[in-house]
Amino acid sequence: MGAPVLIETRSTNPLEIAREEFERGVIPITVKRRKNKFVWLERSDLF
């Protein structure tokens, strides 16, 4: 969807890149689940 890649990776698959970014903790949001709905929280430790 046009988002910049936040890590160095050899992958060209967007889903693999997103998974790597998530696993490395560089995605600037956290998703917290509560009873069938999502609450989006900003990750202040990255800013």
C-alpha positions as CSV (number, residue, x, y, z in Angstrom):
1,M,0.0,0.0,0.0
2,G,3.0,2.3,-0.4
3,A,4.3,2.3,3.2
4,P,8.1,2.6,3.5
5,V,10.1,-0.4,4.5
6,L,11.5,0.1,8.0
7,I,14.2,-2.6,8.0
8,E,17.0,-4.0,5.8
9,T,15.7,-7.2,4.2
10,R,16.2,-9.4,1.2
11,S,12.5,-10.2,1.0
12,T,10.3,-8.6,-1.7
13,N,7.1,-10.2,-0.3
14,P,5.1,-7.5,1.5
15,L,3.7,-10.0,4.0
16,E,7.1,-11.3,4.9
17,I,8.5,-7.8,5.3
18,A,5.6,-6.8,7.6
19,R,6.2,-10.0,9.7
20,E,9.9,-9.2,10.0
21,E,9.2,-5.6,11.0
22,F,6.7,-6.8,13.6
23,E,9.1,-9.4,15.0
24,R,11.9,-6.8,15.3
25,G,9.6,-4.3,17.0
26,V,9.9,-1.5,14.5
27,I,6.3,-1.0,13.6
28,P,5.2,2.2,15.3
29,I,1.9,0.8,16.6
30,T,0.7,-1.9,19.0
31,V,-2.6,-3.7,18.6
32,K,-4.3,-4.7,21.8
33,R,-7.3,-7.0,21.6
34,R,-10.3,-6.7,23.9
35,K,-13.4,-8.8,23.6
36,N,-13.8,-8.9,19.8
37,K,-12.6,-5.3,19.1
38,F,-9.3,-3.7,18.5
39,V,-7.7,-0.8,20.4
40,W,-4.9,0.9,18.6
41,L,-2.1,2.3,20.8
42,E,0.9,4.3,19.8
43,R,4.3,2.9,20.7
44,S,5.8,5.8,22.5
45,D,9.1,4.0,23.0
46,L,9.9,4.4,19.3
47,F,9.6,8.1,19.2
